[in-house]
Amino acid sequence: MIDRIGQIQGIQGVRSGASSDERTAAKTGGEAFGAVLQRELERAEPRQVAFSKHAMARAEERGIEVNDHLLNRLTDSVERAQAKGATNILALDRSLAFIINVPNSRVITTMSQEEMKENIFTNIDGAVIL
């Protein structure tokens, strides 16, 4: 009545001689697990805002002190803008303004309070109050 299932032809057994790195690389399409994990961790970490050369020069000219507190506030504003889908934002507080490219987490330019009075902000799709 019931026939026994014979050995399936065409299927090879697991190679016992394969190293764990070879097996991992085979499963991830050629990349080792450690490399994949590191890439994913870097992608998940929030990147701190960086200043372009232009923005850094403007900050120095205008006496704007770029310190850890300011960088943390700007990074937070980029994260909030990113959550809303913005790509170029104006980050604004009482005395400073920053135009930031959100996907690259890069400050494009900076302005002091005196300069803000006469300027029009263009090419932005969001504003964040610091």
C-alpha positions as CSV (number, residue, x, y, z in Angstrom):
1,M,0.0,0.0,0.0
2,I,2.4,2.7,1.1
3,D,5.7,2.8,-0.8
4,R,8.7,4.0,0.9
5,I,10.2,7.2,-0.4
6,G,13.5,6.5,-1.9
7,Q,16.5,8.8,-2.0
8,I,15.7,11.9,-4.0
9,Q,18.0,12.2,-6.9
10,G,19.8,15.5,-7.7
11,I,20.0,16.8,-4.1
12,Q,23.5,16.9,-2.7
13,G,24.2,16.7,1.0
14,V,25.5,19.6,3.1
15,R,29.3,20.0,2.7
16,S,30.7,19.4,6.1
17,G,34.0,21.0,5.0
18,A,32.5,24.4,4.3
19,S,33.6,27.1,6.8
20,S,31.0,29.2,8.6
21,D,32.1,32.3,6.6
22,E,31.5,30.4,3.3
23,R,28.1,29.3,4.4
24,T,27.2,32.8,5.6
25,A,28.5,34.4,2.4
26,A,26.4,31.9,0.3
27,K,23.3,32.9,2.2
28,T,23.8,36.6,1.9
29,G,24.7,36.7,-1.8
30,G,28.4,36.8,-1.3
31,E,28.7,39.2,1.6
32,A,29.9,38.1,5.0
33,F,27.4,38.5,7.9
34,G,29.7,41.0,9.7
35,A,29.8,43.3,6.6
36,V,26.0,43.2,6.2
37,L,25.5,43.9,9.9
38,Q,27.9,46.8,10.0
39,R,26.3,48.4,6.9
40,E,22.8,48.1,8.5
41,L,24.0,49.5,11.8
42,E,25.6,52.5,10.1
43,R,22.4,53.1,8.1
44,A,20.3,53.0,11.2
45,E,22.4,55.4,13.2
46,P,21.4,59.0,13.0
47,R,24.1,61.0,11.2
48,Q,25.2,64.2,12.8
49,V,24.8,67.3,10.7
50,A,27.9,68.4,8.9
51,F,28.7,71.9,7.6
52,S,29.6,72.5,4.0
53,K,32.8,74.5,3.4
54,H,30.6,77.5,2.4
55,A,28.5,77.2,5.6
56,M,31.6,76.8,7.8
57,A,33.1,79.9,6.2
58,R,29.9,81.9,6.7
59,A,29.7,80.8,10.3
60,E,33.2,82.0,11.0
61,E,32.6,85.3,9.2
62,R,29.4,85.9,11.2
63,G,30.8,84.8,14.5
64,I,28.5,81.8,14.8
65,E,30.0,79.3,17.3
66,V,29.5,75.7,16.0
67,N,29.5,73.6,19.2
68,D,28.1,70.2,20.2
69,H,24.9,71.8,21.6
70,L,24.2,73.5,18.3
71,L,25.1,70.4,16.3
72,N,22.7,68.3,18.4
73,R,19.9,70.8,17.9
74,L,20.5,70.8,14.2
75,T,20.6,67.0,14.0
76,D,17.3,66.8,15.9
77,S,15.8,69.3,13.4
78,V,17.0,67.2,10.5
79,E,15.5,64.0,12.0
80,R,12.1,65.7,12.6
81,A,12.1,67.1,9.0
82,Q,13.1,63.8,7.6
83,A,10.1,62.1,9.3
84,K,7.9,64.6,7.5
85,G,9.5,64.1,4.2
86,A,11.2,67.4,3.8
87,T,14.4,67.7,1.7
88,N,15.6,71.3,2.2
89,I,14.7,73.1,5.4
90,L,15.2,76.4,7.2
91,A,16.2,75.7,10.8
92,L,15.5,78.9,12.7
93,D,16.0,80.2,16.3
94,R,15.9,83.7,17.7
95,S,19.2,84.8,16.3
96,L,20.4,82.2,13.7
97,A,19.1,80.6,10.6
98,F,20.5,77.5,8.8
99,I,19.5,76.1,5.4
100,I,20.0,72.4,5.6
101,N,19.8,69.7,3.0
102,V,18.0,66.9,4.8
103,P,19.0,63.8,2.8
104,N,22.7,64.6,3.1
105,S,22.4,66.1,6.7
106,R,24.5,69.0,5.5
107,V,24.2,72.7,6.4
108,I,24.3,74.7,3.2
109,T,24.5,78.2,4.6
110,T,24.1,80.1,7.9
111,M,22.8,83.6,8.7
112,S,22.8,85.8,11.7
113,Q,19.8,87.8,12.9
114,E,20.8,91.0,11.1
115,E,21.0,89.2,7.8
116,M,17.7,87.5,8.2
117,K,15.8,90.8,8.2
118,E,16.6,91.4,4.5
119,N,16.6,87.9,3.1
120,I,14.0,85.8,1.4
121,F,14.4,82.1,1.8
122,T,13.9,80.1,-1.4
123,N,14.2,76.4,-2.4
124,I,13.1,75.1,1.0
125,D,10.2,72.8,1.6
126,G,10.0,73.0,5.3
127,A,11.0,75.1,8.4
128,V,11.9,73.8,11.8
129,I,12.1,76.1,14.9
130,L,15.1,75.2,17.0
